[in-house]
Amino acid sequence: MEHTEAEQLDAEAVARSLAGDTAAFDRLIEKYQRRAVAVAYRLLGNLDDALEVTQDAFLKAYRSLGTLSEPMRFGAWLIRIVSNLSLNFRRGRHKNLSLATHEDDESGVHEDRIADPTKARTEPHDPVQSSETQNAISAAIHALPEQQRLALVLFALEALPQKEVAEIMQCSVEMVKWNVFQARKTLKETLAEYLEE
C-alpha cells in the first residue's frame, strides 16, 4: 500500500536524520513544507506569520526528533507542532490580528492558492465581490473557536483523514467529527448572505 510505503520512507528519513544525515531531514522538509505552510496560513491568516511559524516548527521538530516515538508518523507529529505553534502565535498576537488581510489580497495571495498552488481558480465576473467574499470567509474561519477551526482546517480544507486529524488534535475521531460539524454549522449561519447569492 502506497501510504505504508510513504510512512516507511518517513521512518527511514527520521532514523538517518538522528544519525546526523542533514540531507534526510531536508527531504522531510521538502515533503511536508507545503502542507505545514498551508495549515499555518489557514490558522493565522497571514503568510509572513505562517512562514515564520513553519520555520519554527521545523526547527522544533529537528531538535525534538529523538522524542518521536513513532517515526513513521512524522507528518502527523509535525502538523501537530505547526498547529500548536500557530495557535500560540495567534494568542500572543490576538490584539494585532487582522482578520481580513487586504495586503494579501492585493498581492494576489488567496487561501486556496496557498493550500494548492496548482489549482486553477475560476474568478467571478466581479473581482470586488470576490475579494469581499474571500475576506468574509477568512474572517468567519478565524472567528471560530480554536478546536473547531483546527478540525475544519485539517479535515475539510487540508483533506487529512479523520483518524490523522484526531491524532494531531490528540482527541477522538468523534470529537473531530463534532468540531467539524459545529464549524460548518457556524460558517453556514455566518456566511448565509454570501451563500444565497
N, C-alpha and C positions, 0 to 999 in steps of 0.2 A: 504494500500500500504506500502511495506516494507520501502521505502525511507522516507515516512512521519513518520513512527514509529521511525526510526533512528533519524530524526530531533527532534522528541518529546523527545526522551531519552537524546539528547544533551541539549535541553532546561531545562529539569529536573536537569541534572548534573550541568549546569551553575547556576541554582537557588540554588541548595544545596551548591555549592562552595561559592556563595555570602553569604550564611547563615553561613559559617565557616566550612563546611564539606570538609576537605582537601582530603579525600579519593575519593570524587566525582570528584575533579579536576584530581586526579591521574588516574581515569578511562578515562577521556578525553585525557590525555597524552598517555595512552596505546593505545587508539583507533586511534589517529592521528600521533603518533610518526614516524611510518614507512613512511607515505606519506610526512611528513614535512622534514625528513632527505633526502628522495629521491629528492624532489623539490630543496632543498638547494644544494645537491650534484650536480645535473644536472646544476644548475646555477653557481656554484663555481668551480666544477671540482676537489675538494679536500675534502676527507672525514673528516679530522680533522676540517677544516673550517666549513663544513656543520654541524657537531655535535655541534660546538660552537654556530653557528647562530641559530640552532634549540633550544638549551638550552636558549639562549637569547630571542627567540620568545615566548617560553612557559612562561618565567618569565614576559615578557612584557604583554602577554595575561592575565596572572593571575592578574597582577597589574591593568590592564585596563578593567577587566571583567565587572565592573559596567557601563562602557560606551557602552557596546554591546547592541544595540537597538533591535536586533532580535536574541535572544539566540538560536533559532533553526538553525541559520546559522553559528554556532560556527566554523564548519570545514572550510567554505569558508573564514571567517574572519581570522582564524589562518593562513591559507595558504597565504593570502594577507600580513600578518605580516612577515611570513617567506620570501616571495618573496621580499618585500621591504628591509628587513634587509640584505638579500643576495646581492641584487643589490647595496646597500650602502656599504657593506663589500667589494664587488668586486671593486667598485670605489676607495675605500680607499687603497686597496692593488693592484691596477691595474698594477703598475710597477713591482711588485714582483710575479705576477701570472704566473704560468707555465701552458701552455695550454695542453701539453702532459705530463700527470702525470705518469712518469716512476716508481716512488715509488709505486703508487697504483697498476700498472700492475704487478710489481714484487711480491707484496704480494697477488696477485690473486683477487684484488678488481676491478670489472668492473661495468660500469653503469647499465647494465641490472640486475646484481645481487643485486645492491643497490635498484633498483626500485622494484624488485620482487625476493627475495632470493629463493623462491620455484621453480622458473622457471629454468628448466634444459637448459644448453647451449650446443649447438652442435658445437664443435670446428672443424675448417677446418684441413686438414692434415698438413698444415704448420703453426705452432704456431707463428713464426716470422711475417709472413704475417698477421695473425690475430691481433697481437699486433699493427702492423703498421696501419692496417685499423682502429682499435679501436681508436688509437691516432689521426688519420686523422679526424674521425667522431667527436670525442670530441673537437678537435681544431676548426673544422668548426662550430659546435654548439656554442662554446664560442666566435667565431668571429662575430656572428650575432648581429645586433642592439638589445638593451635591450628588447624592446617591442616584437619583433619577437621571440627572444629566450624564453621569458617568455610565450608567447602564445603557442609556439611549445612544450615546456616542459609540461605545464599544460594540453593542449588538446591532442596532439599526443602521448606524452610519458607517462603522468600520467593518460590519458584517462578520464579526467573530462569532464562533459557536457559543451558545448559552453556557455550556459547561466551562469553556475557557473564560468567559466573562465572569462567571461565578468564582473561578479560581483567582482571577485578577482582583475582584472586589472582596474576596475572602468571605463569601456568603453562599447560600444555597441557590440552586437553579431557580427554585420557586420565587425566591426574593428578587432575582434578576428579572423574571417574568413580570412580577408585580411592579417593580420600579419602571420597567419599560412601558407597561400598560398605563400607569399613572402619568408618566411623562407625556405619552401620546395623547392621553385624555386632556391634560392641561394645555398642551400645544394646540389641540383642536379647538378648545374654548378660546384661548388667547388669540389665535390666528383666524378665527371664524370669518372676519370680514375679508380676509385675503383668499380664503378657501372658497368662498361663494362666487368669486369672480370667474 
